[in-house]
């Protein structure tokens, strides 16, 4: 069976930005709902490299999670203040990445998430070839640095960031070409990128088979999974709407058998309710829904 986690950012940003769910309450409720772990949004009021500056601070939170019977499935690192595409100097980005990497080591977090930082409109000021070269160059270094620490790097593509066409996704992961680097396949982002072609720069590019076809093309390149539904819309015309299971159009009876063939090197399934207006209230229902999927496809 798969181990089930959920992204803590759903309870700290967007609708929860002004009233985040306290970390201790997140841990208590996820344990109560029999989650196996939590995927940490390393920013805001939840544990992160800045509000847990010492190894003692980090050991305390790591033990708190262990005592609750939970584990960390990954870290969404706070790199959004960096310039990845519109600067030829990646030194500050790499410094912040390495700070988060050390945090992963101290907290026992196995993987670290990255994205392209800038929106698709960045191509109005930086040509795509230059942008791609900067991204690939930087992520090659990240992958090597992380491998030396025993941490893998996973790239989450999505409509809100540059390089969100199916061919972009395949090309970048191939050009980084590192066994410690792979794609984070979020099912709602995959639908919006491959079936809808949301927020793509220039000519729209979709796949006839949508998210399922993209998963097939990425077989062997996916190293992390986020499972959630999609209703085919964008949140605030920016990123994919992360609709709770059953409130969208995705066919998980098709997707999950393919994702089981993807070669993901661990057994975590992570629920992502990012920006959902009542994420805290629907968490229990999402856990029940994913448990049913786990019974059918998790072994």
Buried (B, 14 or more C-beta within 10 A) or exposed (E): EBBBBBBBBBBBBBBBEEEBBEBEEBBEBBBEBEBBBBBBBBBBBBBBBEBBEEEEEBBEBBEBBEEBEBBBBBBBBBBEEBBBBBBEEBEEBBEBBBBBBBBBBBBEBBBBBBBBBBBBEBBEEBEBEEBBBBBBEBBBBBBEBBBEEEBBBBBBBBBBBBBBBBEBBBBBBEBBEBEBBBBBBBBBBBBBBBBBBBBBBEEEBBBEBBBBBBBEBBEEBBBBBBBBBBBBBBBEEBBBBBBBBEBBEBEBEBBBEBBBEBEBEBEBBBBBBBBBEEBBEBBEEBBEBBBEBBEEBBE
